[in-house]
Amino acid sequence: MNTLVALCAVGAEKILGNEIKLLGYKLVKNAPGRVIFTGDDDALFRTNLCLRTADRVYLQMAEYPAEDFDQLFDGAYNVNWQDFLKKDSRVVVDKVRIYKSKLNSEHSIQGMIQKAIYKKLGDVWNMTNLPETGDEADIRVFMDEDMALVLLDLSGLPLHKRGYRADGGIAPLRETTASVMLQFMLWRRKTPLHDPFCGSGTLAIEAALYAHNIAPGFGRRFALENLPIFNRRRAEEIRRAEAEKIRTDVECRISGTDIDPAAVERARKNAEYACVAAGRALQMIGSDAKIERPTFDVSDFRDLKAPFENGLLICNPPYGERIGDEAEAEKLYKDMSTIFTDFPGWQMGVITSNRRFQECIGRYATTLKSLKAGNLDTTFYIYNGNEKPAHHKIEGRKPPRAKTYKKREF
């Protein structure tokens, strides 16, 4: 049995944990931005292929007390690295996260862990110099209250890089963040879904992958495939098994609009790439079925009207941090108040880092979720469709607040 660590956006741990449990693996514990679980050998590949909200998946190599550098070195040296790395592997300790530990120099910890790994490999293989000409093997270290956690990266590129986004445009939403938003809204495939600020189409595409039960990793490779522990035959069996689960018999009403014609064209291309990758997966099992593409059109959100009595409006409007300025963003949020009358009976979910969003749009959300998306501390505002304008609030009532987390990076 293996112990694995999946990283996610801070605030999405419960969503990711539910995904892991649905795959049949046992949760061990959570920390901000981390979910630790156990799984069989299949889990090494299957979690990378199937998890929608994980940023990376790591294999736990060691966990031990390290109050000084001797303990840090010895704990890393005791790992049987020769079973997990090749003779020409280039070992890179890419990141160190430190929290309340006596060892608090990231650079020194990186150097000591790398030295221990190479020393172990050299001793086992009777080599004084390792060539480092092969594939990169990334190691991550967490120093948490004098306990060292040493992890081997199984993902390679972050898992939000699905492989379908040829062009993300300016400040694109991460695919993993989009999946978290859909789960926060408890969206179901029969519910019409529309994104009025579709940009590169990420929200609509992730909704389509989820609705058709398409594993998000079909269009890419993983770092695991370069390691000696990788079982290629078993990985192909897992791919085929996941391809069998793709639903081609469901009817979905997923759409997006944007005022920028170039953005709409990007969204259409990205959706095509995503569906082509799903089509290749279906071909593995002898199916020529087609995946329904989301529809994208050019439109200002002010010109939209609800096409159905009920549905979900979900979006990532400009924050004023990377696109435009804060004043422009706040004017946009005020204009967005028309959505409540143009889409009566619809739920709405909006993600933004602007703290004045509720004040600008004129309504308090039913639920707020704190989410660290990339380097931004954002809030996801959920409106259930029956909120009254803010000026109708009960005297003395305070607006709901999002749950916040201590400043602790993982």
Protein Blocks (a to p, Z undefined) as FASTA:
>chain_A
ZZddddddehilmmmmmmmmmnopacfbdcehiacddddfklmmmmmmmmmkbfbdcddf
bdcddfbfklmmmmmmmpcfklmpcfkbccddfbccdehifblcfklmmmmmmmmmmmmm
mmmnopabdfklaccdddddddeehiacddddfklpafklnolambgbjoiacfklmmmm
mmmnopafklccddfblmnommmmmmmmmmnopafklmpccfklmpfkbcfklmmmmmmm
mmmmpcfkbccddddddfblklmmmmmmmmmmmmmmmmmmmmmnopabdcdddddddddf
klpccfbfbdcddddddehlmgocfklmmmmmmmmmmmmmmmghiacddddfbfklmmmn
opacfbdcdddehjbccdddddehiaccfklpcehiacddddddddddZZ
